Amino acid sequence: MKALKWLSVVLLLGASLVLAQGNLDVSSPAISALKRSMQERHAQLAPLYDSGALGQTTDGGVAVRDASAVPLAQRAQATALVAAENADRSALYREIARANGHPEWEADVRRTFAGRWAERARAGWWIQQDGNWVRK
Amino acid sequence: MPLLVRTGLAIAVMSGVAACVTINIYFPAAAAEKAADKIIDEVWQASPPEKKEAVPDRGGEK
């Protein structure tokens, strides 16, 4: 009888831990701050995605795809936007991994996001696939 | 209950818990996709909508 009690304790503990492991926490203050920063920048990035000047890369970032789509006077600004966005995205992947107690997950988080950015990209935007640019 | 049985059960419980914790080292891919979608929604929601006029029905967009 007592053994049965023990067994149920083991099973309950196991069940709760299994449930706990299927989640990913993305609510840390650092993550919220990065989201806000990226949200604000998106207003400037969206027209560049639309024009095909920038695209989503295979590694979960953005890159200049066609600089000629940007007027010469604004190219430096576009390059700066790309650098800032990539810095935020990298920090985001790092922070999500860290917030969940697994800094070693950073590459997995990046890979997951890369797939989702590409999948969610709007019609007409460019995404990188196997090194080639593809228009959605 | 004899001490030996008790000790055995205690070890079983601890190894059971340890096994469950070990599962936790695997990256939760499905949860990560959901989390990514949520963040992408939030970041990209502020997209300027003026382009939509040209394509009134965006139901087929992917």
N, CA and C atoms of all chains as a GROMACS GRO file, in nm:
protein
  594
    1MET      N    1   0.083  -0.120   0.000
    1MET     CA    2   0.000   0.000   0.000
    1MET      C    3   0.087   0.125   0.000
    2LYS      N    4   0.190   0.117   0.089
    2LYS     CA    5   0.279   0.232   0.100
    2LYS      C    6   0.357   0.250  -0.030
    3ALA      N    7   0.392   0.135  -0.088
    3ALA     CA    8   0.467   0.141  -0.215
    3ALA      C    9   0.383   0.210  -0.321
    4LEU      N   10   0.255   0.184  -0.318
    4LEU     CA   11   0.164   0.245  -0.415
    4LEU      C   12   0.163   0.397  -0.398
    5LYS      N   13   0.165   0.439  -0.271
    5LYS     CA   14   0.165   0.582  -0.240
    5LYS      C   15   0.291   0.648  -0.298
    6TRP      N   16   0.402   0.580  -0.274
    6TRP     CA   17   0.530   0.631  -0.325
    6TRP      C   18   0.526   0.642  -0.478
    7LEU      N   19   0.472   0.538  -0.537
    7LEU     CA   20   0.468   0.534  -0.684
    7LEU      C   21   0.387   0.653  -0.737
    8SER      N   22   0.274   0.681  -0.670
    8SER     CA   23   0.191   0.792  -0.719
    8SER      C   24   0.264   0.925  -0.702
    9VAL      N   25   0.342   0.937  -0.593
    9VAL     CA   26   0.420   1.060  -0.573
    9VAL      C   27   0.519   1.076  -0.688
   10VAL      N   28   0.588   0.967  -0.722
   10VAL     CA   29   0.686   0.971  -0.830
   10VAL      C   30   0.619   1.013  -0.960
   11LEU      N   31   0.505   0.952  -0.989
   11LEU     CA   32   0.436   0.982  -1.114
   11LEU      C   33   0.389   1.127  -1.119
   12LEU      N   34   0.339   1.177  -1.007
   12LEU     CA   35   0.292   1.316  -1.003
   12LEU      C   36   0.407   1.413  -1.026
   13LEU      N   37   0.517   1.387  -0.955
   13LEU     CA   38   0.635   1.473  -0.970
   13LEU      C   39   0.682   1.473  -1.115
   14GLY      N   40   0.688   1.354  -1.170
   14GLY     CA   41   0.733   1.340  -1.309
   14GLY      C   42   0.642   1.416  -1.402
   15ALA      N   43   0.511   1.401  -1.384
   15ALA     CA   44   0.416   1.466  -1.472
   15ALA      C   45   0.430   1.618  -1.467
   16SER      N   46   0.446   1.672  -1.346
   16SER     CA   47   0.454   1.817  -1.335
   16SER      C   48   0.583   1.868  -1.398
   17LEU      N   49   0.690   1.793  -1.385
   17LEU     CA   50   0.816   1.837  -1.445
   17LEU      C   51   0.810   1.829  -1.596
   18VAL      N   52   0.745   1.726  -1.647
   18VAL     CA   53   0.732   1.714  -1.793
   18VAL      C   54   0.652   1.831  -1.847
   19LEU      N   55   0.546   1.869  -1.775
   19LEU     CA   56   0.465   1.983  -1.818
   19LEU      C   57   0.549   2.110  -1.818
   20ALA      N   58   0.632   2.125  -1.715
   20ALA     CA   59   0.710   2.246  -1.701
   20ALA      C   60   0.811   2.261  -1.814
   21GLN      N   61   0.859   2.149  -1.868
   21GLN     CA   62   0.969   2.160  -1.965
   21GLN      C   63   0.923   2.201  -2.105
   22GLY      N   64   0.790   2.195  -2.133
   22GLY     CA   65   0.746   2.228  -2.268
   22GLY      C   66   0.727   2.376  -2.292
   23ASN      N   67   0.764   2.460  -2.197
   23ASN     CA   68   0.739   2.603  -2.211
   23ASN      C   69   0.866   2.681  -2.236
   24LEU      N   70   0.849   2.799  -2.294
   24LEU     CA   71   0.961   2.888  -2.313
   24LEU      C   72   0.916   3.025  -2.265
   25ASP      N   73   0.987   3.077  -2.168
   25ASP     CA   74   0.950   3.205  -2.109
   25ASP      C   75   1.010   3.319  -2.192
   26VAL      N   76   0.925   3.410  -2.238
   26VAL     CA   77   0.976   3.523  -2.317
   26VAL      C   78   0.929   3.655  -2.257
   27SER      N   79   0.922   3.659  -2.123
   27SER     CA   80   0.863   3.778  -2.061
   27SER      C   81   0.961   3.856  -1.974
   28SER      N   82   1.090   3.836  -1.991
   28SER     CA   83   1.186   3.910  -1.908
   28SER      C   84   1.188   4.057  -1.952
   29PRO      N   85   1.227   4.148  -1.861
   29PRO     CA   86   1.233   4.291  -1.896
   29PRO      C   87   1.325   4.317  -2.015
   30ALA      N   88   1.435   4.243  -2.022
   30ALA     CA   89   1.529   4.264  -2.133
   30ALA      C   90   1.462   4.229  -2.266
   31ILE      N   91   1.385   4.121  -2.267
   31ILE     CA   92   1.317   4.079  -2.390
   31ILE      C   93   1.212   4.183  -2.430
   32SER      N   94   1.138   4.233  -2.331
   32SER     CA   95   1.036   4.335  -2.360
   32SER      C   96   1.100   4.460  -2.419
   33ALA      N   97   1.213   4.500  -2.363
   33ALA     CA   98   1.282   4.620  -2.412
   33ALA      C   99   1.328   4.600  -2.556
   34LEU      N  100   1.380   4.481  -2.587
   34LEU     CA  101   1.426   4.453  -2.723
   34LEU      C  102   1.309   4.453  -2.820
   35LYS      N  103   1.198   4.397  -2.777
   35LYS     CA  104   1.078   4.394  -2.863
   35LYS      C  105   1.035   4.536  -2.896
   36ARG      N  106   1.031   4.621  -2.795
   36ARG     CA  107   0.990   4.761  -2.817
   36ARG      C  108   1.083   4.830  -2.915
   37SER      N  109   1.211   4.810  -2.895
   37SER     CA  110   1.311   4.873  -2.981
   37SER      C  111   1.293   4.827  -3.126
   38MET      N  112   1.269   4.697  -3.145
   38MET     CA  113   1.251   4.643  -3.281
   38MET      C  114   1.120   4.690  -3.342
   39GLN      N  115   1.019   4.702  -3.257
   39GLN     CA  116   0.889   4.749  -3.302
   39GLN      C  117   0.901   4.891  -3.359
   40GLU      N  118   0.972   4.977  -3.287
   40GLU     CA  119   0.988   5.116  -3.332
   40GLU      C  120   1.068   5.121  -3.462
   41ARG      N  121   1.172   5.040  -3.471
   41ARG     CA  122   1.256   5.040  -3.591
   41ARG      C  123   1.179   4.986  -3.712
   42HIS      N  124   1.083   4.901  -3.686
   42HIS     CA  125   1.013   4.837  -3.796
   42HIS      C  126   0.944   4.937  -3.888
   43ALA      N  127   0.900   5.049  -3.832
   43ALA     CA  128   0.835   5.152  -3.914
   43ALA      C  129   0.930   5.198  -4.025
   44GLN      N  130   1.059   5.202  -3.995
   44GLN     CA  131   1.158   5.243  -4.096
   44GLN      C  132   1.200   5.126  -4.184
   45LEU      N  133   1.197   5.006  -4.127
   45LEU     CA  134   1.243   4.889  -4.203
   45LEU      C  135   1.139   4.840  -4.304
   46ALA      N  136   1.011   4.851  -4.268
   46ALA     CA  137   0.906   4.794  -4.352
   46ALA      C  138   0.912   4.844  -4.497
   47PRO      N  139   0.929   4.977  -4.522
   47PRO     CA  140   0.936   5.022  -4.662
   47PRO      C  141   1.057   4.962  -4.736
   48LEU      N  142   1.164   4.935  -4.660
   48LEU     CA  143   1.283   4.876  -4.722
   48LEU      C  144   1.262   4.728  -4.754
   49TYR      N  145   1.180   4.661  -4.671
   49TYR     CA  146   1.143   4.522  -4.704
   49TYR      C  147   1.054   4.524  -4.828
   50ASP      N  148   0.959   4.618  -4.829
   50ASP     CA  149   0.864   4.628  -4.942
   50ASP      C  150   0.936   4.651  -5.074
   51SER      N  151   1.037   4.739  -5.072
   51SER     CA  152   1.105   4.774  -5.196
   51SER      C  153   1.205   4.667  -5.239
   52GLY      N  154   1.231   4.571  -5.151
   52GLY     CA  155   1.328   4.467  -5.184
   52GLY      C  156   1.471   4.506  -5.153
   53ALA      N  157   1.489   4.621  -5.093
   53ALA     CA  158   1.624   4.665  -5.057
   53ALA      C  159   1.682   4.573  -4.951
   54LEU      N  160   1.598   4.531  -4.857
   54LEU     CA  161   1.641   4.442  -4.750
   54LEU      C  162   1.562   4.312  -4.754
   55GLY      N  163   1.623   4.208  -4.700
   55GLY     CA  164   1.554   4.080  -4.690
   55GLY      C  165   1.588   4.010  -4.560
   56GLN      N  166   1.513   3.902  -4.532
   56GLN     CA  167   1.535   3.822  -4.412
   56GLN      C  168   1.638   3.714  -4.443
   57THR      N  169   1.740   3.706  -4.360
   57THR     CA  170   1.848   3.610  -4.388
   57THR      C  171   1.821   3.474  -4.324
   58THR      N  172   1.896   3.374  -4.371
   58THR     CA  173   1.880   3.237  -4.320
   58THR      C  174   1.920   3.227  -4.172
   59ASP      N  175   2.002   3.320  -4.125
   59ASP     CA  176   2.048   3.310  -3.987
   59ASP      C  177   1.966   3.398  -3.891
   60GLY      N  178   1.844   3.433  -3.932
   60GLY     CA  179   1.756   3.505  -3.841
   60GLY      C  180   1.782   3.653  -3.830
   61GLY      N  181   1.850   3.710  -3.929
   61GLY     CA  182   1.874   3.853  -3.929
   61GLY      C  183   1.817   3.918  -4.053
   62VAL      N  184   1.864   4.040  -4.082
   62VAL     CA  185   1.827   4.107  -4.205
   62VAL      C  186   1.956   4.147  -4.276
   63ALA      N  187   1.946   4.166  -4.407
   63ALA     CA  188   2.065   4.206  -4.484
   63ALA      C  189   2.022   4.292  -4.602
   64VAL      N  190   2.116   4.372  -4.651
   64VAL     CA  191   2.091   4.450  -4.771
   64VAL      C  192   2.093   4.352  -4.888
   65ARG      N  193   1.984   4.349  -4.963
   65ARG     CA  194   1.974   4.260  -5.077
   65ARG      C  195   2.002   4.336  -5.206
   66ASP      N  196   1.946   4.458  -5.213
   66ASP     CA  197   1.959   4.538  -5.335
   66ASP      C  198   1.975   4.685  -5.296
   67ALA      N  199   2.100   4.726  -5.281
   67ALA     CA  200   2.128   4.862  -5.236
   67ALA      C  201   2.072   4.966  -5.334
   68SER      N  202   2.064   4.929  -5.462
   68SER     CA  203   2.018   5.026  -5.562
   68SER      C  204   1.871   5.062  -5.544
   69ALA      N  205   1.798   4.985  -5.463
   69ALA     CA  206   1.658   5.017  -5.436
   69ALA      C  207   1.647   5.131  -5.335
   70VAL      N  208   1.759   5.170  -5.277
   70VAL     CA  209   1.759   5.278  -5.179
   70VAL      C  210   1.828   5.400  -5.242
   71PRO      N  211   1.766   5.518  -5.235
   71PRO     CA  212   1.834   5.638  -5.287
   71PRO      C  213   1.970   5.654  -5.220
   72LEU      N  214   2.066   5.696  -5.300
   72LEU     CA  215   2.205   5.706  -5.253
   72LEU      C  216   2.216   5.775  -5.117
   73ALA      N  217   2.138   5.884  -5.103
   73ALA     CA  218   2.148   5.964  -4.981
   73ALA      C  219   2.103   5.887  -4.857
   74GLN      N  220   2.022   5.782  -4.879
   74GLN     CA  221   1.968   5.710  -4.763
   74GLN      C  222   2.035   5.575  -4.739
   75ARG      N  223   2.138   5.547  -4.821
   75ARG     CA  224   2.199   5.413  -4.807
   75ARG      C  225   2.270   5.394  -4.675
   76ALA      N  226   2.339   5.498  -4.630
   76ALA     CA  227   2.411   5.486  -4.502
   76ALA      C  228   2.312   5.460  -4.389
   77GLN      N  229   2.198   5.526  -4.398
   77GLN     CA  230   2.097   5.509  -4.293
   77GLN      C  231   2.041   5.366  -4.297
   78ALA      N  232   2.020   5.314  -4.418
   78ALA     CA  233   1.969   5.178  -4.432
   78ALA      C  234   2.068   5.078  -4.372
   79THR      N  235   2.196   5.100  -4.400
   79THR     CA  236   2.299   5.011  -4.346
   79THR      C  237   2.300   5.016  -4.194
   80ALA      N  238   2.282   5.137  -4.140
   80ALA     CA  239   2.280   5.151  -3.994
   80ALA      C  240   2.158   5.080  -3.935
   81LEU      N  241   2.045   5.089  -4.005
   81LEU     CA  242   1.924   5.021  -3.959
   81LEU      C  243   1.945   4.870  -3.955
   82VAL      N  244   2.009   4.818  -4.059
   82VAL     CA  245   2.037   4.674  -4.066
   82VAL      C  246   2.124   4.632  -3.949
   83ALA      N  247   2.228   4.709  -3.923
   83ALA     CA  248   2.320   4.675  -3.814
   83ALA      C  249   2.248   4.677  -3.680
   84ALA      N  250   2.165   4.780  -3.660
   84ALA     CA  251   2.093   4.792  -3.533
   84ALA      C  252   1.992   4.680  -3.517
   85GLU      N  253   1.922   4.646  -3.625
   85GLU     CA  254   1.822   4.539  -3.619
   85GLU      C  255   1.891   4.405  -3.588
   86ASN      N  256   2.002   4.380  -3.655
   86ASN     CA  257   2.073   4.254  -3.631
   86ASN      C  258   2.126   4.245  -3.489
   87ALA      N  259   2.170   4.357  -3.436
   87ALA     CA  260   2.218   4.358  -3.297
   87ALA      C  261   2.104   4.325  -3.202
   88ASP      N  262   1.986   4.386  -3.227
   88ASP     CA  263   1.870   4.358  -3.141
   88ASP      C  264   1.825   4.213  -3.154
   89ARG      N  265   1.823   4.163  -3.277
   89ARG     CA  266   1.777   4.024  -3.296
   89ARG      C  267   1.872   3.927  -3.225
   90SER      N  268   2.003   3.950  -3.239
   90SER     CA  269   2.099   3.862  -3.172
   90SER      C  270   2.081   3.868  -3.021
   91ALA      N  271   2.062   3.990  -2.971
   91ALA     CA  272   2.042   4.006  -2.826
   91ALA      C  273   1.914   3.936  -2.783
   92LEU      N  274   1.811   3.944  -2.867
   92LEU     CA  275   1.684   3.878  -2.836
   92LEU      C  276   1.702   3.727  -2.823
   93TYR      N  277   1.772   3.666  -2.919
   93TYR     CA  278   1.793   3.521  -2.915
   93TYR      C  279   1.872   3.483  -2.789
   94ARG      N  280   1.973   3.564  -2.759
   94ARG     CA  281   2.057   3.537  -2.642
   94ARG      C  282   1.973   3.549  -2.515
   95GLU      N  283   1.892   3.653  -2.508
   95GLU     CA  284   1.813   3.678  -2.387
   95GLU      C  285   1.707   3.570  -2.365
   96ILE      N  286   1.644   3.524  -2.473
   96ILE     CA  287   1.543   3.418  -2.458
   96ILE      C  288   1.610   3.293  -2.402
   97ALA      N  289   1.725   3.258  -2.456
   97ALA     CA  290   1.798   3.140  -2.407
   97ALA      C  291   1.834   3.157  -2.261
   98ARG      N  292   1.884   3.276  -2.227
   98ARG     CA  293   1.927   3.302  -2.090
   98ARG      C  294   1.810   3.305  -1.993
   99ALA      N  295   1.699   3.369  -2.035
   99ALA     CA  296   1.582   3.381  -1.948
   99ALA      C  297   1.526   3.244  -1.912
  100ASN      N  298   1.557   3.144  -1.994
  100ASN     CA  299   1.507   3.009  -1.968
  100ASN      C  300   1.613   2.920  -1.907
  101GLY      N  301   1.721   2.984  -1.862
  101GLY     CA  302   1.825   2.909  -1.791
  101GLY      C  303   1.910   2.821  -1.879
  102HIS      N  304   1.905   2.842  -2.011
  102HIS     CA  305   1.984   2.760  -2.103
  102HIS      C  306   2.053   2.848  -2.208
  103PRO      N  307   2.161   2.917  -2.170
  103PRO     CA  308   2.230   3.003  -2.268
  103PRO      C  309   2.273   2.925  -2.392
  104GLU      N  310   2.291   2.794  -2.377
  104GLU     CA  311   2.334   2.712  -2.491
  104GLU      C  312   2.223   2.693  -2.594
  105TRP      N  313   2.104   2.737  -2.563
  105TRP     CA  314   1.992   2.726  -2.659
  105TRP      C  315   1.993   2.840  -2.760
  106GLU      N  316   2.084   2.935  -2.745
  106GLU     CA  317   2.082   3.054  -2.831
  106GLU      C  318   2.074   3.018  -2.980
  107ALA      N  319   2.157   2.922  -3.021
  107ALA     CA  320   2.158   2.884  -3.163
  107ALA      C  321   2.025   2.821  -3.205
  108ASP      N  322   1.965   2.744  -3.114
  108ASP     CA  323   1.834   2.683  -3.144
  108ASP      C  324   1.728   2.792  -3.157
  109VAL      N  325   1.733   2.889  -3.066
  109VAL     CA  326   1.636   2.999  -3.070
  109VAL      C  327   1.652   3.074  -3.202
  110ARG      N  328   1.777   3.101  -3.239
  110ARG     CA  329   1.805   3.173  -3.363
  110ARG      C  330   1.750   3.097  -3.484
  111ARG      N  331   1.775   2.967  -3.485
  111ARG     CA  332   1.728   2.885  -3.597
  111ARG      C  333   1.575   2.887  -3.605
  112THR      N  334   1.511   2.875  -3.489
  112THR     CA  335   1.364   2.878  -3.486
  112THR      C  336   1.312   3.010  -3.540
  113PHE      N  337   1.370   3.120  -3.492
  113PHE     CA  338   1.327   3.252  -3.538
  113PHE      C  339   1.352   3.270  -3.687
  114ALA      N  340   1.466   3.225  -3.734
  114ALA     CA  341   1.497   3.240  -3.877
  114ALA      C  342   1.386   3.180  -3.961
  115GLY      N  343   1.342   3.060  -3.921
  115GLY     CA  344   1.235   2.994  -3.994
  115GLY      C  345   1.105   3.072  -3.987
  116ARG      N  346   1.076   3.128  -3.870
  116ARG     CA  347   0.950   3.198  -3.851
  116ARG      C  348   0.949   3.335  -3.920
  117TRP      N  349   1.061   3.409  -3.915
  117TRP     CA  350   1.067   3.538  -3.987
  117TRP      C  351   1.040   3.511  -4.135
  118ALA      N  352   1.104   3.408  -4.189
  118ALA     CA  353   1.089   3.378  -4.332
  118ALA      C  354   0.945   3.338  -4.362
  119GLU      N  355   0.889   3.254  -4.276
  119GLU     CA  356   0.753   3.206  -4.297
  119GLU      C  357   0.652   3.320  -4.288
  120ARG      N  358   0.674   3.411  -4.194
  120ARG     CA  359   0.578   3.518  -4.169
  120ARG      C  360   0.600   3.641  -4.257
  121ALA      N  361   0.708   3.644  -4.332
  121ALA     CA  362   0.737   3.759  -4.417
  121ALA      C  363   0.619   3.785  -4.511
  122ARG      N  364   0.588   3.912  -4.532
  122ARG     CA  365   0.470   3.945  -4.613
  122ARG      C  366   0.497   3.918  -4.761
  123ALA      N  367   0.388   3.911  -4.837
  123ALA     CA  368   0.400   3.892  -4.981
  123ALA      C  369   0.481   4.007  -5.040
  124GLY      N  370   0.575   3.974  -5.126
  124GLY     CA  371   0.658   4.077  -5.188
  124GLY      C  372   0.792   4.096  -5.117
  125TRP      N  373   0.803   4.052  -4.994
  125TRP     CA  374   0.929   4.062  -4.920
  125TRP      C  375   1.024   3.952  -4.967
  126TRP      N  376   1.152   3.979  -4.943
  126TRP     CA  377   1.254   3.883  -4.986
  126TRP      C  378   1.308   3.805  -4.868
  127ILE      N  379   1.326   3.675  -4.892
  127ILE     CA  380   1.388   3.591  -4.788
  127ILE      C  381   1.501   3.510  -4.850
  128GLN      N  382   1.598   3.480  -4.768
  128GLN     CA  383   1.713   3.404  -4.816
  128GLN      C  384   1.687   3.256  -4.793
  129GLN      N  385   1.707   3.178  -4.900
  129GLN     CA  386   1.690   3.032  -4.889
  129GLN      C  387   1.808   2.965  -4.955
  130ASP      N  388   1.883   2.887  -4.878
  130ASP     CA  389   2.003   2.818  -4.929
  130ASP      C  390   2.095   2.915  -5.003
  131GLY      N  391   2.109   3.034  -4.949
  131GLY     CA  392   2.202   3.130  -5.008
  131GLY      C  393   2.144   3.213  -5.121
  132ASN      N  394   2.022   3.180  -5.166
  132ASN     CA  395   1.960   3.259  -5.273
  132ASN      C  396   1.846   3.344  -5.217
  133TRP      N  397   1.826   3.460  -5.280
  133TRP     CA  398   1.714   3.544  -5.241
  133TRP      C  399   1.588   3.501  -5.315
  134VAL      N  400   1.481   3.484  -5.239
  134VAL     CA  401   1.354   3.442  -5.297
  134VAL      C  402   1.248   3.545  -5.258
  135ARG      N  403   1.166   3.583  -5.356
  135ARG     CA  404   1.060   3.680  -5.327
  135ARG      C  405   0.932   3.607  -5.290
  136LYS      N  406   0.872   3.650  -5.181
  136LYS     CA  407   0.749   3.581  -5.136
  136LYS      C  408   0.626   3.630  -5.213
  137MET      N  409   0.776  -0.066   0.724
  137MET     CA  410   0.849  -0.107   0.602
  137MET      C  411   0.997  -0.120   0.634
  138PRO      N  412   1.060  -0.230   0.590
  138PRO     CA  413   1.204  -0.246   0.620
  138PRO      C  414   1.285  -0.130   0.564
  139LEU      N  415   1.394  -0.103   0.631
  139LEU     CA  416   1.478   0.011   0.594
  139LEU      C  417   1.527  -0.002   0.450
  140LEU      N  418   1.560  -0.127   0.413
  140LEU     CA  419   1.617  -0.150   0.279
  140LEU      C  420   1.517  -0.110   0.170
  141VAL      N  421   1.390  -0.148   0.191
  141VAL     CA  422   1.285  -0.117   0.092
  141VAL      C  423   1.266   0.034   0.083
  142ARG      N  424   1.267   0.096   0.202
  142ARG     CA  425   1.252   0.242   0.208
  142ARG      C  426   1.363   0.311   0.129
  143THR      N  427   1.484   0.269   0.157
  143THR     CA  428   1.598   0.329   0.088
  143THR      C  429   1.585   0.310  -0.063
  144GLY      N  430   1.544   0.189  -0.099
  144GLY     CA  431   1.528   0.160  -0.242
  144GLY      C  432   1.425   0.253  -0.306
  145LEU      N  433   1.315   0.271  -0.236
  145LEU     CA  434   1.209   0.358  -0.289
  145LEU      C  435   1.258   0.502  -0.300
  146ALA      N  436   1.331   0.546  -0.197
  146ALA     CA  437   1.382   0.682  -0.198
  146ALA      C  438   1.474   0.702  -0.319
  147ILE      N  439   1.559   0.604  -0.345
  147ILE     CA  440   1.650   0.612  -0.460
  147ILE      C  441   1.568   0.616  -0.590
  148ALA      N  442   1.464   0.535  -0.596
  148ALA     CA  443   1.380   0.531  -0.716
  148ALA      C  444   1.317   0.668  -0.741
  149VAL      N  445   1.268   0.729  -0.632
  149VAL     CA  446   1.206   0.861  -0.645
  149VAL      C  447   1.308   0.962  -0.698
  150MET      N  448   1.425   0.961  -0.636
  150MET     CA  449   1.526   1.060  -0.674
  150MET      C  450   1.571   1.043  -0.819
  151SER      N  451   1.589   0.916  -0.859
  151SER     CA  452   1.632   0.895  -0.997
  151SER      C  453   1.521   0.931  -1.094
  152GLY      N  454   1.396   0.908  -1.049
  152GLY     CA  455   1.281   0.946  -1.133
  152GLY      C  456   1.279   1.096  -1.156
  153VAL      N  457   1.297   1.171  -1.049
  153VAL     CA  458   1.299   1.317  -1.058
  153VAL      C  459   1.417   1.362  -1.145
  154ALA      N  460   1.532   1.300  -1.122
  154ALA     CA  461   1.652   1.337  -1.200
  154ALA      C  462   1.627   1.313  -1.349
  155ALA      N  463   1.561   1.202  -1.380
  155ALA     CA  464   1.534   1.169  -1.521
  155ALA      C  465   1.446   1.277  -1.583
  156CYS      N  466   1.347   1.322  -1.508
  156CYS     CA  467   1.256   1.425  -1.560
  156CYS      C  468   1.330   1.556  -1.581
  157VAL      N  469   1.418   1.589  -1.488
  157VAL     CA  470   1.494   1.713  -1.501
  157VAL      C  471   1.586   1.703  -1.623
  158THR      N  472   1.637   1.583  -1.645
  158THR     CA  473   1.726   1.563  -1.760
  158THR      C  474   1.654   1.591  -1.892
  159ILE      N  475   1.525   1.552  -1.897
  159ILE     CA  476   1.445   1.578  -2.017
  159ILE      C  477   1.449   1.727  -2.052
  160ASN      N  478   1.454   1.808  -1.947
  160ASN     CA  479   1.449   1.952  -1.961
  160ASN      C  480   1.567   2.012  -2.038
  161ILE      N  481   1.672   1.935  -2.058
  161ILE     CA  482   1.786   1.991  -2.132
  161ILE      C  483   1.755   2.000  -2.280
  162TYR      N  484   1.652   1.932  -2.327
  162TYR     CA  485   1.620   1.939  -2.469
  162TYR      C  486   1.545   2.067  -2.502
  163PHE      N  487   1.581   2.127  -2.611
  163PHE     CA  488   1.521   2.252  -2.655
  163PHE      C  489   1.373   2.229  -2.691
  164PRO      N  490   1.280   2.303  -2.629
  164PRO     CA  491   1.138   2.284  -2.660
  164PRO      C  492   1.101   2.352  -2.793
  165ALA      N  493   1.122   2.281  -2.901
  165ALA     CA  494   1.109   2.340  -3.035
  165ALA      C  495   0.969   2.394  -3.063
  166ALA      N  496   0.867   2.318  -3.025
  166ALA     CA  497   0.729   2.361  -3.054
  166ALA      C  498   0.697   2.488  -2.977
  167ALA      N  499   0.736   2.492  -2.850
  167ALA     CA  500   0.711   2.610  -2.768
  167ALA      C  501   0.788   2.730  -2.823
  168ALA      N  502   0.907   2.704  -2.873
  168ALA     CA  503   0.990   2.812  -2.927
  168ALA      C  504   0.925   2.872  -3.052
  169GLU      N  505   0.866   2.787  -3.136
  169GLU     CA  506   0.799   2.839  -3.256
  169GLU      C  507   0.682   2.928  -3.217
  170LYS      N  508   0.608   2.885  -3.117
  170LYS     CA  509   0.494   2.965  -3.072
  170LYS      C  510   0.542   3.098  -3.016
  171ALA      N  511   0.646   3.092  -2.935
  171ALA     CA  512   0.700   3.214  -2.875
  171ALA      C  513   0.753   3.308  -2.984
  172ALA      N  514   0.818   3.250  -3.084
  172ALA     CA  515   0.871   3.331  -3.194
  172ALA      C  516   0.757   3.400  -3.269
  173ASP      N  517   0.651   3.325  -3.297
  173ASP     CA  518   0.537   3.383  -3.369
  173ASP      C  519   0.476   3.500  -3.292
  174LYS      N  520   0.469   3.484  -3.160
  174LYS     CA  521   0.410   3.589  -3.076
  174LYS      C  522   0.497   3.715  -3.084
  175ILE      N  523   0.625   3.697  -3.074
  175ILE     CA  524   0.716   3.812  -3.078
  175ILE      C  525   0.714   3.877  -3.216
  176ILE      N  526   0.716   3.794  -3.320
  176ILE     CA  527   0.716   3.848  -3.457
  176ILE      C  528   0.586   3.927  -3.482
  177ASP      N  529   0.475   3.875  -3.432
  177ASP     CA  530   0.348   3.948  -3.444
  177ASP      C  531   0.360   4.086  -3.382
  178GLU      N  532   0.417   4.090  -3.262
  178GLU     CA  533   0.428   4.217  -3.190
  178GLU      C  534   0.522   4.313  -3.262
  179VAL      N  535   0.630   4.261  -3.313
  179VAL     CA  536   0.730   4.348  -3.377
  179VAL      C  537   0.681   4.397  -3.513
  180TRP      N  538   0.614   4.312  -3.586
  180TRP     CA  539   0.574   4.346  -3.723
  180TRP      C  540   0.433   4.406  -3.732
  181GLN      N  541   0.359   4.406  -3.623
  181GLN     CA  542   0.221   4.456  -3.627
  181GLN      C  543   0.219   4.604  -3.666
  182ALA      N  544   0.323   4.679  -3.628
  182ALA     CA  545   0.327   4.822  -3.652
  182ALA      C  546   0.362   4.857  -3.796
  183SER      N  547   0.349   4.759  -3.884
  183SER     CA  548   0.381   4.781  -4.024
  183SER      C  549   0.288   4.882  -4.087
  184PRO      N  550   0.339   4.981  -4.163
  184PRO     CA  551   0.251   5.079  -4.225
  184PRO      C  552   0.158   5.012  -4.324
  185PRO      N  553   0.027   5.038  -4.315
  185PRO     CA  554  -0.071   4.964  -4.394
  185PRO      C  555  -0.095   5.020  -4.533
  186GLU      N  556  -0.025   5.127  -4.574
  186GLU     CA  557  -0.062   5.194  -4.700
  186GLU      C  558  -0.050   5.103  -4.822
  187LYS      N  559   0.038   5.003  -4.816
  187LYS     CA  560   0.056   4.912  -4.930
  187LYS      C  561  -0.067   4.825  -4.955
  188LYS      N  562  -0.152   4.817  -4.854
  188LYS     CA  563  -0.265   4.725  -4.863
  188LYS      C  564  -0.366   4.768  -4.970
  189GLU      N  565  -0.371   4.899  -5.002
  189GLU     CA  566  -0.467   4.947  -5.101
  189GLU      C  567  -0.450   4.874  -5.234
  190ALA      N  568  -0.326   4.853  -5.272
  190ALA     CA  569  -0.298   4.790  -5.401
  190ALA      C  570  -0.347   4.646  -5.404
  191VAL      N  571  -0.343   4.581  -5.289
  191VAL     CA  572  -0.386   4.441  -5.282
  191VAL      C  573  -0.495   4.431  -5.176
  192PRO      N  574  -0.623   4.457  -5.219
  192PRO     CA  575  -0.731   4.460  -5.120
  192PRO      C  576  -0.748   4.328  -5.046
  193ASP      N  577  -0.738   4.219  -5.117
  193ASP     CA  578  -0.757   4.090  -5.052
  193ASP      C  579  -0.623   4.027  -5.025
  194ARG      N  580  -0.585   4.029  -4.898
  194ARG     CA  581  -0.456   3.971  -4.861
  194ARG      C  582  -0.473   3.835  -4.796
  195GLY      N  583  -0.590   3.777  -4.817
  195GLY     CA  584  -0.619   3.648  -4.754
  195GLY      C  585  -0.522   3.539  -4.798
  196GLY      N  586  -0.472   3.551  -4.921
  196GLY     CA  587  -0.385   3.446  -4.973
  196GLY      C  588  -0.239   3.466  -4.941
  197GLU      N  589  -0.209   3.571  -4.866
  197GLU     CA  590  -0.067   3.599  -4.838
  197GLU      C  591  -0.009   3.492  -4.746
  198LYS      N  592   0.119   3.469  -4.762
  198LYS     CA  593   0.184   3.370  -4.675
  198LYS      C  594   0.305   3.432  -4.611
   0.00000   0.00000   0.00000
